[in-house]
Amino acid sequence: MHYAASDVPKEPPPPAPSDRSTTFQPATGGKETYSGGTLLVSAYGVLWFILLGWLFSMWRKQRALDVRLHTRETKIRNLTHRAPHTLFSSRACCSSGS
């Protein structure tokens, strides 16, 4: 069976730029699984959760740093009260016996 060139269906020509729509046209024939409002609220919720988690971790790190600093300050204060003449003294670290 042979077909003539006129029997073969031709593709429609591509639409001209002026024929195309410049507005959003939703797809037809499908059901949306999520509404736009639900996605927006979910996205904001995730962002707030990440932000609050980051702030909480920064707060914990700052608190741990404050504890370490307080401990070191206390140790230094105790050392200076016990022997103030030997701490940071040039004779204590650099005496050569002369």
N, C-alpha and C positions, 0 to 999 in steps of 0.2 A: 504494500500500500504506500503510495507516494502522495505527499501533500504539495500543493502549489504554494509559492511564497505568500500568496494572499490569504491562505488558510491558516497560517501560523499566527497566533495572537501576538500582538506587539505590546511592549511595555509602554505605559503612559509616560509622557515626557516629564522630567522633574519640574516641580512648580517654580515659577519665577519668584525672585525675592519679594516682590510686592504682594504675591499671593499667600505667603506664609504668615501665620499669626504671630504677633509679638507679645501676646499675653499667655499666661499659664493656662493650659488646658489639661484637666485631670484625665488619667487613663480611664477608658470605659471598659466595662465587662469584668471588673474585679471587685473584690470586697476589701476595704481598708482593714488592716489588722489593728492599727492603733490610730487614735485621733491625734491631730497636731497638738492640741492642748495637753493631752496626756504626755506626749513626748517632751514638750517644753517644760512642764512641771518636773518630770523625771530628770531631765538634764540639769535643771537648777538644783534639784535635790542632791544629785551626785556631786556637783561642784561645791555645794555648801558642806557636804560630808567630807570631801577631800580637804577643803580649807580648814574646817574645824579639827580634823585629824592632824593636819600639819601644825596648827597652832598649839594643840595639846602636846605634840611631841617637842615643840620648841620650849614650851613651858616646863616640861619634865627635864629637858637638858639644862635649862637655865637654873632650875632648882638644884640639880645635881652639882652644877658648877658653883653655885652659892655655898653649898655644903662643903665642897672641897676647899674653897677659898677661906671659909670660916675656920676649918680645921687647920689649915696652914698658918693663918693669922694667929690662932691660939698657940700653936707650937712655937712660932717665932716669939710671941709675947712671953711664953714660959721660959724660953731660953734666955731672953734678955733680962728677965727678973732674977734668974739664978746666977748668971755670971756676966754682968754687963760690961766688964772691962776686957773680956776675951773675945766677945763677938764683934766682928768688923774692926778689929784692932790690927794695925799694921805689924805690930810685934808678934801677934799670935800666928799670923800666917807667913811672915817673911823673916823670921829671926834667923840669923846666920851665926850668932854667937859673937859678934864683934861689937 
